[in-house]
Amino acid sequence: AAAAAAAAASVAGVGAGAAPDVPSLVGRSKELLKARRPAEAVDVLWPAILAAPREDSGPLRFQCALALHMQSQHAASAELLKQVIELEPSFAEAHLCLA
């Protein structure tokens, strides 16, 4: 189990004890969503959300919310969008998605 978690973290751009590379992960998740691969986007984003300092995780949470929405996981998506707004009140896209 530890090896699987380490492999997932490595794929997600998260080294042992290192903060994730948020811009790169957001870019990768956008590519996956364009390719209609939302489950893979969640697999990339979730370990990064857990590893990132909470205050830096808004963009990761937003992308994950989009991926969950694409998988018809609307309640989970809405919860993440609320977290994004809590972290970054001026994140207009999150407000629009919840409207």
C-alpha positions as CSV (number, residue, x, y, z in Angstrom):
1,A,0.0,0.0,0.0
2,A,2.8,2.4,0.8
3,A,4.5,1.7,-2.5
4,A,1.2,2.4,-4.4
5,A,0.8,5.7,-2.5
6,A,4.4,6.7,-3.3
7,A,3.8,5.8,-7.0
8,A,0.6,7.9,-7.1
9,A,2.4,10.8,-5.4
10,S,5.3,10.5,-7.9
11,V,2.8,10.6,-10.8
12,A,1.2,13.6,-9.3
13,G,4.4,15.6,-9.1
14,V,4.7,15.2,-5.4
15,G,8.0,14.1,-4.0
16,A,8.5,12.7,-0.5
17,G,8.0,15.7,1.8
18,A,7.8,18.2,-1.1
19,A,4.9,20.4,-2.0
20,P,3.3,19.6,-5.3
21,D,4.0,21.7,-8.5
22,V,0.5,23.2,-8.6
23,P,0.8,24.9,-12.0
24,S,2.1,21.8,-13.7
25,L,-0.6,19.6,-12.1
26,V,-3.3,22.1,-13.1
27,G,-2.0,22.0,-16.7
28,R,-1.9,18.2,-16.7
29,S,-5.4,17.9,-15.3
30,K,-6.7,20.3,-18.0
31,E,-5.2,18.0,-20.7
32,L,-6.8,15.0,-19.1
33,L,-10.2,16.8,-18.9
34,K,-10.0,17.9,-22.5
35,A,-9.3,14.2,-23.4
36,R,-12.4,13.2,-21.5
37,R,-10.3,11.3,-18.9
38,P,-11.7,12.7,-15.6
39,A,-11.0,9.7,-13.5
40,E,-7.3,10.0,-14.4
41,A,-7.4,13.7,-13.5
42,V,-8.8,12.9,-10.1
43,D,-6.0,10.3,-9.7
44,V,-3.5,13.0,-10.4
45,L,-5.1,15.7,-8.4
46,W,-6.2,14.0,-5.2
47,P,-2.7,13.1,-3.9
48,A,-1.6,16.6,-4.7
49,I,-4.5,18.2,-2.8
50,L,-3.6,16.1,0.2
51,A,0.1,17.1,-0.1
52,A,-0.3,20.8,-0.9
53,P,-0.4,23.4,1.8
54,R,-4.2,24.1,2.2
55,E,-3.8,27.7,1.2
56,D,-2.2,26.7,-2.1
57,S,-4.7,24.0,-3.0
58,G,-7.5,26.1,-4.5
59,P,-6.6,25.5,-8.2
60,L,-6.1,21.8,-7.6
61,R,-9.5,21.6,-5.8
62,F,-11.1,23.5,-8.6
63,Q,-9.8,21.1,-11.3
64,C,-10.7,18.1,-9.2
65,A,-14.3,19.5,-8.8
66,L,-14.5,19.8,-12.6
67,A,-13.4,16.2,-13.0
68,L,-15.8,14.9,-10.4
69,H,-18.7,16.9,-12.1
70,M,-17.8,15.2,-15.4
71,Q,-18.2,11.8,-13.6
72,S,-21.7,12.9,-12.3
73,Q,-20.3,13.2,-8.7
74,H,-22.2,16.5,-8.2
75,A,-22.3,16.6,-4.4
76,A,-18.5,16.0,-4.1
77,S,-17.9,18.5,-6.9
78,A,-20.0,21.2,-5.1
79,E,-18.2,20.6,-1.8
80,L,-14.8,21.1,-3.4
81,L,-16.1,24.3,-5.1
82,K,-17.2,25.6,-1.7
83,Q,-13.7,24.9,-0.4
84,V,-12.1,26.8,-3.3
85,I,-14.3,29.8,-2.5
86,E,-13.4,29.5,1.2
87,L,-9.7,29.5,0.3
88,E,-9.9,32.0,-2.5
89,P,-13.0,34.2,-2.3
90,S,-12.2,36.0,-5.6
91,F,-12.0,32.7,-7.6
92,A,-14.7,33.7,-10.1
93,E,-14.9,30.4,-11.9
94,A,-15.8,28.5,-8.7
95,H,-18.6,31.0,-8.0
96,L,-19.9,30.5,-11.6
97,C,-19.8,26.8,-11.3
98,L,-21.9,26.8,-8.2
99,A,-24.4,29.3,-9.5
